[in-house]
Amino acid sequence: MTSRTQDLEALAEEIEARLPGRVRRRVPFATLTTYRLGGPIGVLAEVHSDEELLEVARITREVRPRMLVIGRGSNLLVADRGFDGLALVLTGDLESVEVSEGIVLAGSATPLPVLARRVAALGRAGLEFYVGIPGSVGGAVAMNAGGHGHSTAEVLVRAWTVDLLGEAQLVERPQRSLALGYRESALRRSEVVVAAEFGVSVDDPEACQARLEEIVRWRRTHQPGGANAGSVFRNPEGDSAGRLIDACGLKGLRIGGALVSAKHANFIQAEAGATAADLRALVLEVQRRVLDQTGIRLEPELRMVGFEETPEGEPARR
Ligand SMILES: Cc1cc2nc3c(=O)[nH]c(=O)nc-3n(C[C@H](O)[C@H](O)[C@H](O)COP(=O)(O)OP(=O)(O)OC[C@H]3O[C@@H](n4cnc5c(N)ncnc54)[C@H](O)[C@@H]3O)c2cc1C
């Protein structure tokens, strides 16, 4: 056993002692991401409440392992060799939605489509755009998820976070302290979103429902199904990554089991037999060809984890 493996095992045992039954070892990342790719996770801990997260934080702030929070895994590409650290999955009490007149309080593990539908059914407008984004509330805050002309920054009032390397306490974060930008936030890798408060307005439930259904219809028409992680690249200023990739003739480009979608050029599909290495190679190849042909460097929106070097364009703070 290497000393890193021993350290991870000691960490797993320590977490297990405080959160019995919540720790698993060598779980394949492929079971936790929409790409259905990625090798084993050293230690995976399931956290069911903010108290449990604080228990984990009391350990991690001392041990300082490599860490990753996984939401719904809908924006993650993890290397085939996996992730040799501690990954956290939030669930249980952290999946919750409370609706009052102008405010929605949601636990970070809540799937965005569930949030959108519950809120709309109660006649509250503003979160309909989440119905087509298969992430979690925590992932939406971390990524400033958005679509259909709206973004998390527009609706988020505040979030509550725990810094796994900090004081092991729940911290209230007003929206402006999160510096939400285009598909990014100022959250550090060690900061975990526990809950979020959104501002909504009262509306007719049927009108909210109609907007939801329109978004679902639009997505079915314009986006491919199958294993993908949504848009791979950010849109460059004043243009669309999909349009550029298409204009470069890259729809249908393939490396191994990875394929640039014919339906939406900014989606890269993982077909049966694909590896994370195939995906990663195709992301870099698309980036290279668009740069050669247009002079524009597309930056990945996709979070890539566990690969050798930092890919061009990956947010440096992560
Ligand atoms: C079919 C499809 C369509 C999509 N369409 C859109 C779209 O229209 N707009 C859009 O913005 N995105 C879209 N996405 C991408 C993705 O759904 C969003 O980025 C989403 O916000 C990611 O949430 P997640 O919970 O899956 O996060 P993950 O993919 O699990 O993680 C993404 C990042 O968020 C961090 N994170 C996750 N949870 C937390 C937490 N609780 N606390 C702190 N950090 C956390 C992770 O560590 C990681 O860095 C799409 C994806 C798919 C598969």
The ligand as a Gaussian input file, in Angstrom:
#p B3LYP/6-31G(d) Opt

LIG

0 1
 C      -28.510000      17.335000     -21.345000
 C      -27.834000      18.441000     -20.585000
 C      -28.246000      19.745000     -20.752000
 C      -27.628000      20.786000     -20.050000
 N      -28.075000      22.056000     -20.231000
 C      -27.519000      23.064000     -19.511000
 C      -28.002000      24.399000     -19.654000
 O      -28.923000      24.698000     -20.404000
 N      -27.425000      25.363000     -18.912000
 C      -26.402000      25.100000     -18.036000
 O      -25.934000      26.023000     -17.363000
 N      -25.935000      23.852000     -17.898000
 C      -26.459000      22.820000     -18.606000
 N      -25.968000      21.559000     -18.454000
 C      -24.796000      21.314000     -17.586000
 C      -25.117000      21.005000     -16.113000
 O      -26.407000      20.442000     -15.965000
 C      -24.995000      22.272000     -15.247000
 O      -23.672000      22.785000     -15.290000
 C      -25.342000      21.993000     -13.780000
 O      -25.332000      23.204000     -13.067000
 C      -24.370000      21.032000     -13.102000
 O      -24.942000      20.602000     -11.899000
 P      -24.538000      19.204000     -11.252000
 O      -25.256000      19.084000      -9.971000
 O      -24.744000      18.102000     -12.224000
 O      -23.004000      19.437000     -10.997000
 P      -21.791000      18.422000     -11.278000
 O      -21.665000      18.164000     -12.729000
 O      -21.912000      17.256000     -10.386000
 O      -20.577000      19.346000     -10.823000
 C      -20.250000      20.503000     -11.576000
 C      -19.396000      21.418000     -10.686000
 O      -20.207000      21.885000      -9.619000
 C      -19.618000      21.534000      -8.364000
 N      -20.710000      21.230000      -7.419000
 C      -21.742000      20.363000      -7.589000
 N      -22.524000      20.376000      -6.487000
 C      -21.974000      21.255000      -5.622000
 C      -22.295000      21.693000      -4.297000
 N      -23.361000      21.223000      -3.632000
 N      -21.482000      22.610000      -3.716000
 C      -20.392000      23.109000      -4.364000
 N      -20.028000      22.714000      -5.604000
 C      -20.814000      21.798000      -6.222000
 C      -18.760000      20.304000      -8.665000
 O      -17.739000      20.140000      -7.701000
 C      -18.234000      20.664000     -10.039000
 O      -17.139000      21.548000      -9.953000
 C      -26.570000      20.500000     -19.149000
 C      -26.167000      19.168000     -18.961000
 C      -26.788000      18.146000     -19.668000
 C      -26.350000      16.728000     -19.444000

